[in-house]
Amino acid sequence: MTKVNVKDIDWNNLGFEYMDLPYRFTSHFKNGEWQDAGLVEDSTLHISEASPVLHYGQAVFEGMKAYRTPEDKVQLFRPDQNAARMKKSCERLLMPAFPEDQFVEAVKSVVKANIDFVPPYGTGATLYLRPLMIGTGSTIGVHPADEYIFTIFAMPVGNYFKGGLSPVNFITSDYDRAAHRGTGQSKVGGNYAASLLPGDEAHKQGFADCVYLDPVEHRKIEEVGSANFFGITKNNIFRTPKSPSILPSITKYSLLWLAENRLGLKAEEADVFVDQLDDYKEAGACGTAAVISPIGGLQHNGKLHVFYSETEVGPITSKLFETLTGIQFGTVEAPEGWVQTVE
Ligand SMILES: Cc1ncc(COP(=O)(O)O)c(C=O)c1O
């Protein structure tokens, strides 16, 4: 792997591509404890061919970003929430969670070590961080691993909507992403392997991604590709699906709070029925990657339902996007505890 040179980066034209940055954090779980924690330069993992991650998918991960503010400070957005979610994902796959307080410190150490790679304020670009834990060692049977690697690597990523926020269309999928009592609430690798085919079929039909419906009756919206769904009802309720098989999005919970406390809307987690889309005047997909992708139209049973517009973004969606990105980049006052400066 060739290390990337910061001078070669065009901050305004970054996509979402892996880059081999100078440093990543790693720690190894052996003999019942986490050890050798620290920054390393080597970006290659050396693991046994019998590692449970390779055969049985014992892998959990997170996705989060570091933002540069106009004052040239670098800050993280709710990293404690990523630590808590990773712990829960670990519990679901019988993996030993990396201690939550050390998780946030480790993330900060990676940002600090690669500080020149945090994109300049104003480009909309950010430093994406990928905490990852895999089951290693040589337990070939279907058992939890006895050894694990925890790593956090980073890469600069571009502004998702380079020409400004614009709506995209989605299509409902006949496949299920996860079962109600399965692993949908956990950020585990297998969920994403299962989403590749439905996503590919949606792309081939010209849609940005697919929308999963509830795995029991296929009547309620669950997730939008790898993002959560929200809709604004005609009577100004911010509504987002409540389901045991969707990933609890940190962006979604932040928008729920902001909708209520900064925009004065009623905000709730409740069922969103796919045959009642007329109740909504705006809709969006939310997650760390794009923050909000406004949903222009949703194709279901051969019919495209348009929410606000296929070309323009609704006023409430725009306001939510501006408020949340303002908080992340330090230009809008953050609720207590939402941002942590990297010093
Ligand atoms: C399946 C899935 N749903 C939702 C989200 C959004 O979660 P967050 O807002 O924490 O990034 C993600 C990750 O981005 C995801 O992978």
The ligand as an SDF file (V2000), in Angstrom:
LIG
                    3D

 16 16  0  0  0  0  0  0  0  0999 V2000
  -28.0900    0.4970    7.7920 C   0  0  0  0  0  0  0  0  0  0  0  0
  -27.8310    1.8900    8.2550 C   0  0  0  0  0  0  0  0  0  0  0  0
  -28.8670    2.6250    8.6690 N   0  0  0  0  0  0  0  0  0  0  0  0
  -28.6860    3.8870    9.1120 C   0  0  0  0  0  0  0  0  0  0  0  0
  -27.4370    4.4750    9.1260 C   0  0  0  0  0  0  0  0  0  0  0  0
  -27.2780    5.8710    9.6380 C   0  0  0  0  0  0  0  0  0  0  0  0
  -26.7030    5.8540   10.9010 O   0  0  0  0  0  0  0  0  0  0  0  0
  -25.8520    7.0880   11.4320 P   0  0  0  0  0  0  0  0  0  0  0  0
  -26.7560    8.2670   11.3770 O   0  0  0  0  0  0  0  0  0  0  0  0
  -25.4850    6.7270   12.8250 O   0  0  0  0  0  0  0  0  0  0  0  0
  -24.7090    7.2300   10.5090 O   0  0  0  0  0  0  0  0  0  0  0  0
  -26.3210    3.7480    8.6990 C   0  0  0  0  0  0  0  0  0  0  0  0
  -24.9560    4.3070    8.7320 C   0  0  0  0  0  0  0  0  0  0  0  0
  -24.6470    5.3420    8.2540 O   0  0  0  0  0  0  0  0  0  0  0  0
  -26.5220    2.4280    8.2450 C   0  0  0  0  0  0  0  0  0  0  0  0
  -25.4940    1.7100    7.8160 O   0  0  0  0  0  0  0  0  0  0  0  0
  1  2  1  0
  2  3  1  0
  2 15  2  0
  3  4  2  0
  4  5  1  0
  5  6  1  0
  5 12  2  0
  6  7  1  0
  7  8  1  0
  8  9  2  0
  8 10  1  0
  8 11  1  0
 12 13  1  0
 12 15  1  0
 13 14  2  0
 15 16  1  0
M  END
$$$$
